[in-house]
């Protein structure tokens, strides 16, 4: 993991165009070359990013300097998507810190027992999200963490499902981040979102529906009973 603190600006071009004006920010560069840009304020969601698979070029321009007031930057990070023409170019005018750390192998997220069972039951009973739905896989990997369940609906479109015991606004934000990333992949888009939980706060429901997500209430005991009945048949 490479962590930079720098005065920087950024330009994203491709299927969408976006820019960030010059400001002090934190950049995270992962081992797979994915790059995420964060600000001091706001949620944990990055301001902009390029997800793997991608290629990163670390460019030191001629006559580079670390003076933020001159047009020549200290360094430029150019990240290009391997699957599309998307490019994220970050211009670093002044670097305060540039450190690299070996984080080793991560054991992954250890879920609460009930939440893990909810995920397993819903994967086994995937038609609860709609008739004709099919499971793609549990813990679908992305550059920013695994999606609890990835499925395909009756129309053949992908559905990302975030599962919580008690659904709050943080869970909706997490699902938003996954869907925004997944919808950048033309092989997956359009990706719809379902926010599933035993209980969902009114605020989280309003936010989820405003962002186009479906809310699904999960009855743990009833889902567990379906599995128990199937076991007794054998």
Buried (B, 14 or more C-beta within 10 A) or exposed (E): EBEBBBBBBBBBEBEEEEEBEEEBBBBBBBEEBBBBBBEEEEEEBBBBBBBBEBEBEEEEEEEBBBEBEEEEBBBBBBBBBEEEEBBBBBBBBBBEEBEEEEEEEEEEEEBEEEBBBBBBBBBBBBEBBBEEBEBBEBBBEBBBEBBBBBBBBEEEEBBBBBBBBEBBBEBBBBBBBBBBBBBBBEEBEEBBBBBBBBEBBEEBBBBBEEBEBBBBEBEBEEBBEBEEEEEEEE
